[in-house]
Structure formats: structure tokens, C-alpha cells
Amino acid sequence: MTTNLVVAETHALLLRRAGLHAASAFLKTVREAPTEIEYITAEREEAAIGNWIERFSDQPFSLADAASFVVMTELGIQEALTLNHHFMVAGFITLPARS
């Protein structure tokens, strides 16, 4: 499971670092099973801003991170496959494990 904001961030990163072919291939394959994409609605965006970005103003959470936190909380997901330490700061379990 991922969000459309993470897909957009990953696509942009691949464009810069790996080029157009890799970025296009990513967009094609990320939509295939078993990946599920959760879309960030206006309500989810408002929750991300209010519950995470504003509430934890001492943390530099990106909108994509905060929106992921909202979706994970809604769906009862505790673990995130990420190298981003903000997920651990927000109380989620990161895989691979970080200390």
C-alpha cells in the first residue's frame, strides 16, 4: 500500500536520478497488483496538516509523510517500509528497523 503523494514523489525522484525511462516504468508497474494506492482526499489532506504538521510543528514532516500517517492510522497499519526516520518519530515501526 502506498499513497498517490508517495507515487508522485517517487516519480519525481526517479526522473531526476534515473531518467525518463525508469520513471515511466515505475508509473506503469506501481499500479499493478499487489500494490494498492490510497488517494489523498481533501479531508485526508486537512487531517495531515492539522493532526501532524501543525500539531507537531517541531518536526519537519512533509505533506506526503503526514498524509501517509493519516492513511496508516485510518487503516490500522503499524509498519512502514521506509528509510525515512519521520515514520519512527511519528510512532510507526520502520522496516528495515532503525535505532
C-alpha positions in Angstrom: 0.0 0.0 0.0 1.2 3.5 -0.8 -0.4 6.9 -1.4 -0.7 8.9 -4.6 1.6 11.5 -3.0 4.3 9.0 -2.5 3.9 7.8 -6.1 4.3 11.4 -7.2 7.4 12.0 -5.0 9.0 8.7 -6.2 8.3 9.6 -9.9 10.0 13.0 -9.5 13.0 11.4 -7.7 13.4 8.8 -10.5 13.1 11.5 -13.2 16.0 13.4 -11.6 18.2 10.4 -10.7 17.4 7.6 -13.1 15.8 9.3 -16.1 12.6 9.2 -18.1 12.6 5.5 -18.9 12.9 4.4 -15.2 10.3 7.0 -14.1 7.8 5.8 -16.7 8.4 2.2 -15.9 7.8 2.9 -12.2 4.4 4.6 -13.0 3.4 1.6 -15.0 4.4 -1.1 -12.5 3.3 0.7 -9.3 -0.3 0.4 -10.4 -0.2 -3.4 -10.8 -1.2 -5.9 -8.1 -0.5 -6.4 -5.3 0.2 -2.6 -4.8 -2.8 -0.6 -3.6 -2.8 3.1 -3.9 -4.7 5.2 -1.4 -5.7 8.6 -2.7 -5.3 11.7 -0.5 -8.6 13.4 -0.5 -9.2 17.0 0.7 -10.3 15.6 4.1 -7.2 13.5 4.4 -5.0 16.4 3.5 -6.7 18.6 6.2 -6.1 15.8 8.7 -2.5 15.6 7.7 -2.0 19.3 8.1 -3.9 19.6 11.4 -3.1 16.3 13.1 0.5 16.1 12.1 2.1 19.1 10.5 0.6 21.8 12.8 0.3 19.6 15.9 4.0 18.5 15.6 5.3 21.9 14.4 8.7 21.0 15.9 9.1 18.1 13.3 9.8 18.8 9.6 7.1 16.3 8.4 6.4 16.7 4.7 2.8 16.7 3.5 3.4 13.3 1.8 4.7 11.9 5.1 1.8 13.4 7.2 -0.7 12.1 4.6 0.8 8.6 4.9 0.5 8.8 8.7 -3.2 9.7 8.3 -3.8 6.7 5.9 -1.8 4.3 8.1 -3.8 5.4 11.2 -7.1 5.0 9.3 -6.2 1.5 8.1 -4.6 0.3 11.3 -1.2 -0.1 9.6 1.7 0.0 12.1 4.7 -0.8 9.9 6.2 1.2 7.1 8.8 0.1 4.5 10.9 3.3 4.6 14.3 4.8 5.3 12.6 8.0 6.4 13.1 8.4 10.2 9.9 10.6 10.4 7.8 7.4 10.5 9.6 6.2 13.6 9.3 9.7 15.2 5.5 9.5 14.5 5.3 6.2 16.3 5.3 3.7 13.5 7.6 0.7 13.1 10.0 1.2 10.3 11.3 -1.6 8.1 14.2 -2.1 7.9 14.4 -1.4 11.6 16.1 1.8 12.7 17.6 2.6 16.0 
